[in-house]
Amino acid sequence: MESLQKRVEKDKIKPCLGGEASMKRFILTLIFLLAICTAFFFALSMPRGMGNYRAINGTLDLTNADFSHTRHNLDGEWDFFFAELLTPEDFINGTATDRTTIDVPGSWHTSGYPLYGYATYRLIIKTDQPSLMMFLPHIPSASIVWINGEKVFEAGAIGEATPQAIGGRNAFVPFGPVDGQVEVIIQASNYAWFFSGINFSIEIGRAELILNDAMVRRVVLGIFTGILIAMFVYQFIMFFHRRREWIYLAFALYCIMTALRFSMETNGFLLLFGNYGHVERSIFQIIMTLKVVGLVAFTHFAFDMLIGKVRCIIYAATLGIPILSAIALPFGTIDSRIIFMPTIPLVMMFISTLQSKRLHENYYNYLYLIALCFIAIAQPIQRFTPIDQHLYMPAAAHNLFMVLTQFFMLSMSYAQTKEAEQRLSKENAALDRLSRMKTKYLADMSHETKTPLAVVSLHVQQAAILYEDSGQQDKTISESLRRAQEVLKHISRMTENTMRFASMQEVMEWMKPIETAPLIKGTAEAYRTILEKRSNRLILKVPDNLPLVLGNSDELVQVLVNLFTNAGAYTKSGEITVTAQVTEPQPFILVSVTDTGTGIDPKLLPRIFERSVSGSHGTGFGLAISKEIIESHGGTIEAESEASKGTAVTFTLPVFEERGGGIDV
């Protein structure tokens, strides 16, 4: 009978796409997940309630703009001075020269300026509002902000190309226009990242609108992060609960890395409450790469993918280099090509999943394929297009979709496994009932047959005695009576063995630690006289220091008696050798009974452990019972034989060890 684990694994790999009902459930699930992620995207990432005004030639006119329900981005053409760090005094004194304009938001590198360097931005805002608030996003790598000549924000050290100069964070700055006008001057520098300047939209509006919007987004982000942490804890527990299945650990790694990633993401908790320096950026790069490591591991475990040498090298390069570069490369040498190297494994995973045979086992596997596609495509689009500049927190929606699809896959896999286990449990229960019925039938049949056999045997014996006493010498009658007695003895032994076999299957007696060497030697010595009647020599090679075994001594003696009986029946004027030793590395006691007799017919050898299969001297139950006993003790038994040279029957028993007050076999 196959083990439960093997049967479950078989059930797990059977195609199970199902019919129309399964397809409908899949479509509904996909729609449900897309709806959740879309709502999440609008709640966390998309700007809401924004006006459509744009700055022209360094001036943004918001005189007639609605501020009661609307916030406004300071997007458009700003005055721009590259390689100059200008203050409000420089503009008052007229020392600012080489004025040009640049579109905000956006990296100045995309406008043709060097990536690394520093610059000054200036914007004039016209408004009739008495008081407003400005939301400042992350400006890499360092920045200083003046509003109407007053310094209101500073992060890092402007113009310095050192790790200590980097500083990034969010800020909410209240201010009041002066004579209907606001002058915003921003000094910015970049010496460490792959984009520069004002790369995200700056918002202004009434304080209550700015703060309420920020609070709602932080609450949504907190819920998302909390879900990720809860999933991490749950999957980590499942890893140990499910016999350390590594797919749960891979998903747990992905969850915790995603939670850390969004805590350090644009407009995340770290930028709001702390400084985002050079060390934090290196940690962020490591977290992003480890997130992909978890995703790659999950994909391989979920779809049983083999990792060849070439794939291993690619993984080591594309996932190892970004981590090593974040740790070891000098300041200011981070390259976007290194940062986005983990995209290569994502594309490989998408192609491998598309080709996997396991993809078609379950409709929910297609959800994972869709999520992989989103991740592989959205990541570069997000970073290398203007979409990223206008989103409050990029990448949140497709990462949530990936987490939910992984969770659905594991949940469905767990449910299918439990269903298979329950089905197999019912099947095993039915087999157990059938086995008990068979055992009861054997026991009843043997019991009911025993008495009639005894009566018939008694009458045959009496007939033989009466015939001998009569003095008649008919050899045919004498031979017939003798054969009848032998047949009845044979049937009687077979009946007794059947009862023994049925009883052994029905009830397993209590097992206790047994001293192995005395049991083997004692049984062999008790059988020595019987063996020597056929001029056989018994040889014992059993060490005295054999470890204990856990078992039933009567049943183990029965095994040895069966083996000695068979050896004696087929051996005359030969040797019967008993050996015992401890095997390595797994501690088993190996016992062998070898004879130099006639051997076993090669055609019969493969079936000698089946019931009612025997040579000319037995009932066919001895070895079947022996196999049943040995296997019930956790061991194995096998036989080797060669015609005219003898037979060797070998069995193993697990060594008994006592650990911490319990037992271990």
N, C-alpha and C positions, 0 to 999 in steps of 0.2 A: 504494500500500500504506500502511495506517495506521501511524503511528509506534507504537513499543512503549509509550510513556508514555500515549498516548491510549487504546490498547487496554486497558492495565491499569486506567485510570480507568473505562472502560466496565464492565470485569469487576467492579470494586469496588462499583459502584452497582446491580448486578443483585440482585434479591431472592434471598436464599440461606438462608431459614429451614431448608430441608432437610426431611427426613421424620421418621419416628418415632425413628430412631437419634439425630438431632440433638436432638430433644426430650428423650430420655433423658439424653444427655450434659449438656444444660442443667440438668435437674433434679438430677443428681448433683453438678454443679459448684455449684449453689445450696446444696444440703445441705452440701457440703464447706466452703464459705465460711462458712455460718451456724454450722457446728460449730466452726470455727477462731475466729470472732469471739465465740461464746458462751464457749468455754474461756478466751479472752483476757479477756472481761468478768469472769468469776469469778476469774481469777488476779490481775487488776489492780484492778478496781473494787469488787467485792462484798466486804463485811466477812465474815470467816470466823472460826468458833469463838467467837462472841459470846454472852454470857449475855443473859437477858431481864429483868434487874432494872431498875426505874425509881425515880428519886428521888421522894419524896412530901414536899411542904411543906418543901423545903430539906434533906432528909436522905435518904441512900441507904444502906440496910442491906445490906451484903455479908458479914455475919458467917458465914453458912452457904454462901457461894458457893464454887464450885469454881474454883480458880486453877491447878490442875495442867495442865489442857489448854484452859482457857478464858480469854479476855480479856473485859473488861466495858466497855460504854459508860457514861459519866456522863450519861445522858439522863434527862429528867424535869423536875420542878419545882425550880428553883433560887430562892434568895432574890435579889431584884432591887431595885436602888436607882438609878432614873434620875436623871441630872444630879447625881450625887454620886460623888466619888472617895474611897472609904473604904479604910482600911488595917486590918491586924489590931489595932492599938492602939485604933482607933475601936470595934471590936466588943468588945474587952476592957473598955474604959472605958464602954461602953454609950451612946456618942454616935450610933450608927447609928439613924436614924429612918425613918419612911415605908416600912417594909418591905412588899414585895409579892412575889409569885412569878411566874415566867415559864417557859415551856417551852423547854428546851434539847435539841437544837440548833434554831436558827431566828433570823431577823432580828427585832430588837425592833420594827422598823417595822411588821411584820405584826401585832403586838399592840397597835397604836394609838399608839406613841410616835413622835416625830419621827425621820426617817431620820438626820439629822446631829445629833451630840451625843456624850455620854459617859455611862457607867453603871458600876455595880459589881455583880458576881455573887458569890454565896457558896453553898457546898455543904458539908455535913458527911457524911463517909463513915465508916461503921462496918465494921471488918474485923479479923480476928484474924491477918492475915498479918504476918510480921516485916519484910518489905521488898517494895516494889513499884516499878514504873516507870510513868510517865505519858507518853503520846504527845499532844503539843499540836499541833493542826492550825493552819492559817492563820486568824488572827483579824484582820479588817480594822477600822480602819486601823492602830491601835497598841494595845498591851496590856502589862500587868504581871501576873505570877502569883505569889501567895504560897502556900506549903504549910506548914501548921502554924507560921505566923508568919514564915517565912523566904522572902525573895524569891528565886525560882528561875528566873525568865525575864522578859526585858524586850525589847520591840521598838517602836521609834518613841518619840514623845513624847506622853504621854497628855494629852488635853484641848486640844491646840494645833491650830488650823486652818491649818496651813502645809504646803507640799509636803515640807519637811524633817522634819515630824513623822511622816510615814507610814513604817511599817516592818512587814513581815510575813515570817514564816519558821516552819518546823517546829522542834520540839525534843523530845528524849527526856530526861525528867527523872526520875532515881531518887529515891525518898523512903522514909521509914519511918514507919508510924503511931505515935502516942504514946498509950499506954493504950487501944489498940484503936480509935482515932479519928483521922481526918484532916480538917483544915479547909482547904478550897480557896477562895481569894479571887482573883477576876480583875477587874482594871480594864480596861475596853475603851472605845475611842472610834472614831468614824467621821465623816470629813468629806470623803470623796472617792469612795465607791463606792455601788453601788445595793443593797447589803445591809449589815447592821451586826451587831455583837455576835458571839456564839459561834454561828456559822452551820454548823459541822461538828462531828460527834461527837468528844468527847475520850475516849481509851481509857486504861484502866489494866490492869495485869496483871504477871505475872512478867517480869523483864527479858529472859530468853532468848526468851520467846514474842513479846514486842513487837518485839525487834530482829530475830529470825528472820523474822517476818512482813514487816517493813519491808524487809529485805534481799531476800527473794524478790520482793516487788513492784518494788523498784528494778531487779532483774535483768531482770524481764519488761519494765519500761519501757525499760531500756537496749537490750534486743533490738529492741523496737518502734522506738525512735528510730534504732538502727543500720540497720534495714531501710529506714526512710524516707530516711536519708541515702544509702544504697547505691542506692536507686531514683532519687533526685535525680541522682546522678552518672551512672547508666546512661542516664536519659532525656536528660540534658544532652548526653551523647556521641551519643545517637541523633538529637538535633536537628541536629547537624552532619553525621552520617553519612547521614541520610535527606533530603539536599538541603534542610535547614533547614525541615522541616515544623513549623509553629508549635504543633501539638497536643502534640508532645513537650516543648516548652518550657513550655507551660501546665501539663502534668502535673508537670514538674520543679519549677515554682513551688509547686504545691499540696503536693508532698512535703516540700520544705524548710521551708515555712511551718508545716506540720503538725508536723514535728519540733521546730521552735522553740516552737510553741504548747504542746506537751506537756512541754517542758523547763521552761516557765514556768507550767504548769497547777497546780491545787490538788494539793499533796503531790508536786510535781515536783522536779527536781534543783535548780532555783534556790532554792526555799523551804527545801530541806534544807541547801544549802551557802552560800547568800548571802542578802542582804537584798532584800525585794520592796518597793521604794519607789515614789514618784510617777512617776519616769522609767520604771521597769520596767512600771508599769501602762499608761502611754501607749504604750510599745513593744508591749506585749501586745495592746492594742486595734488597733494598726496591723497586727500580724501576723495577727490574726483576720480583719481585713478583706482583706488581701492573699491570704489563703487562699481566700476566696470569689472574689476576682478570678481566681485561677488556675482555680477550678472553673467559673466562668462562661465563661472563654476556652476551656477544654477542651470544654465542652458545645457551644459554637458551632462549634468546629472539627470535633468528632466528628459532628455532625448537620447540618453545612452550613447553619446558620441565618443569615439576614440580620439585620443590626442596623439598624432604622429610626431615624428621628429621635427619636420618642417613647421608644423603648427606650433609646437613647443617653442621653437626659436622665435617665431613671429610674436607669440604671446610675451615671451621674455623681453623682447626688444621693445614692443609697443607699450607694454605695461611697466616694465622695469626702468626704462630710460626716463620717463617723466618723474618717477619717484626719486631716482638718483639725481636728476638735474635739480629738483627742488631742494635736495639735501646738500649737494656738493658743488653745483655750478656757482661761479662768482656772481656777485650782485650785478643786476642790470643785463644779464645775458640770457634771460628767459625768452624763448622764441615760441611764437604761436604754433609753429609746426610741431614742436615738442609737446606743447600743451594738448594739441588735438590728435596726437598719435593714438590714444585709446579709442578713437573713432574707428580705426582699422579693425580691431577685434569685433566691434559691434557689427560692422558690415559682414565680416566673416561669419559671425553667429547667425545673422539673418539668412545668408546663403545656405549655411549648413542646416539650419532649421527648415528651410524651404525644401531641402533635399531629403530630410529625415523621414524614414518610414513611420516613425512614431507620431509624426505630425497628424496623420489621418486616423489615429486611434480615438481621438476625442475632439469634438468641435471646440472645446475650450482651449485646445492647443493653438488654434488659429488666432485666438485673442492675443496670445503671447507673440505670435508672428507679427500681428498688427502693431503691438506695442514696441517690438524691436525695430520695426520700420519707422515708427514715429521718433524713437530715440536717435536712430542712426541718421535720420534726415533733419530733424529739428535742431540738433545740437549745432552743426555748422551754419545752418540758415540763421539761427538765433544770433550767433556771434559775428557773422560776416555780412549781415544785412541791416538796414536801418530799423527793422522791427524791434530789435533789442533796445534801442534808444528810447522808445516810447512806452515800454512795459514797466510796470511798477516792480514786479519780480518775475523775471523770465524763467522759463523751463519748469515751472511748477506743475502745470497741467499734465504734460506728457510723462513726467516722472510719477505723478499720482496714478496715471493710467497703467504704467508699468508695474507699480507696486500692487495695484488691485488685481491685475491679470495674473501675476505670480501667486497671489493669495488664492485666487479662484482655482488655479491649476493645482496647487497643493491641497486645497480643500476637496476638490473633485477626486484627486488621486487617493486621498485618505478615505473618502466616502466609498469609493469603488473597492478599495482594499478591505474595508470593514464589511461591505456587502459580500465580497468573495469569501471572507473568513466565516461570516454567518452561514452562507450557503454550504461551505465545506463542513462547517460544524454540524449542520442538519444532516448532510450526507453521511458524515462519520457516525452520528448518533443512530441513523438508520442501519448502517453497517454493523454497529455494535449490537443493536437489537437482533439483527440477523445472525450475528456470530453467537449471541447467547442462545438463540433458538436452536442453532446447529449444535452447540455444545450440550444443551439439555437433551436434544434428540440422541446424540451419541451416548450420553450417560445413561439415559433411559433404555436405549436399545441394548447397551452392554449389560446393564443390570438385569433386564428381563431375559437376556440370553444365557446368563451365567448359570442359573439354576437348571434349565433344561439340559445344558451341556454337561453339567455335573451328573445328572441322572443318566444320560446316555452313556457317559464315560464309565459310570459305575456298572451299568448293565454289560458293556463290552468287556470290562475286566472280569466280571463274574462268568461271562460266557467263555472267556479264554481259560479261566481256572477250571471250569466244569469240563471243558474239552480236553485239557491236559489230564485231568483226573480220570477221564473215561478210557484212557489208554489208546485212543485212536491216533494214527500217524499220518493223517492226510495233510501234506505240506501246503496245499493250496488254501485250506481252511485256516491253518496256523498263520500263514503269511497274511491272509486277509484280515484276521483279527489283530495281528501286530500292526499292520498299516492303519487300521481303524483307530487303534490306540494312539499312534503317532499323530494322525490327523486331528483327533480330538484334543491332544495336548497342544498342538499348534494353534487350533482355534481358541482354546482356553487362554493361551498366552496372549494372543491377539486381542481377545476381549478384555483381559486385564490391562493391557497397554492402552487400549482405547479409553477405558475408564480413567486411567491415570492421565492420559492426554487431555480428556475433557475436564477433569478436575483441575489440572494445572492451568488451563485456559480460563476457567471460571473464577478461581480465587488465587491470588498471589500471596503467599504466606509472608509474614513479617521478616524483613532482612536484618541481619546483624553483622558486625565485623567478625571476620573469620580468619584464623591463622592458616595460611595457605599451605605451607610446607607439611605440617602434621596431617592435614586433611588428605593431601595427595599421597603421602607416604603410607598413612594408615590404611587407606583404601587399597593401595597396591599390595601391601603386605597381606591384607585379608584375602586377596584374590590370588596370591602367589601359589598356594597349594593346587587350586583348580588349573592354573596355567601349567604347572609342572606335571600334571597327570598326562599331558600330551607331549612330555619331554621337552617343554619349552623353558627357556631361561629368561627370568625377569631381571632387567637392568634398570636401576634408579639413578638418575642424574638430577637430583632435586636439592638445591642448596637450602640450608637451615634458616637463612636470614631473609627469606622472601617476605615482602610486605603484606599487610592485611588486604583483604577484599571485603566488600559489602555484599552479603548475599544470604541465601538459604543453604545451610550445610547439607541437608538431606537431598536437595535437588542437585547440588554439585557432586555429591557422592554418586547419585543416580547417573549423572553424565559419565563419570569415570567408570562405573560398573558397566554401562552400555559399551563404552569403548574397549574395555578389557574383554568383555564377552565376545565382541566381534573379532578382536585380535586373536583370542584363543580359538575361536571356531574355525578360522581360516589359516591358522599356523600350526604346524606340527614339526617337532624337533628343530625349532628355530629360536629366534630371540625377539623379545618384546621389550622395547626401551621406552622409559618415561623420562622426559626432560622438562625442566621449567626454568624460566629466566625472566628478567625485567627488561622491557624494551625502552628505547629512547627515541626521540625526545619526549614523547607522550608516555607517561607512566602506565604501562599495561603489563600484566603478568601473562606470559605466553607459555602454554602447556601443550606438549606434543606426545602422543602415544603412537609409536612406530613399531610395525611388525615386519617379519621377513616371510610372510605367508604367500598365498597364491595370488594375492592382488584382487582388484575389482575389474570386472568387464568394462573396457573403455566406453562401450555404448551405455552402460548403466551408471558410470561415474557422475555425469552431470546431474543425475536425478536422485542420488542416494539420500538426500535430505528431505525428499518428499515422502509423504505417508504411503504406506503399503508398497514401497519399492524396496526390494531386498534381493540378496543372492539366494542360494539354496539352503542357507542355515538359519534364516531369521524370519521375523514377522513383518519387517519393514517399518516398525514404529520406533525402534531404539534411537536411530540417528535423527529422526524427525523430532522426537521428544527432546533429545540433547540440544538440537538447534534452537528449539523454542525456549529452553531453560537458559542457554548461554545468552541469547539475544535479550531475554527479559532481565538479565543481569548487566546489560550494557556492553556485551562483548560480541565477538564474531567467531565463526567456526568454519573450517574448510578442510577438504581432504585431497590428498595426492596419492596416486597409485600407479604401479607399473606391473603388468602381468608377470607372474612367477618371481617377482622381486619384493613384493610387499606393499603395504599401505601405511601412510602417515596421516593421522587426523590431528589437526592443531586448532586450539581455541584460545581466545584471549579474554581476560577479565580486567576491568579498570581497577587501578590501585585505590584503596580507600585512604583518604586523608581527613584529619580532623582539624578544622580551622575556626578559631574564635568561638568555641562552644557549639559550632554547627558541624555539619559533615559535608564533605566534598568528594566526588568520585571522578 
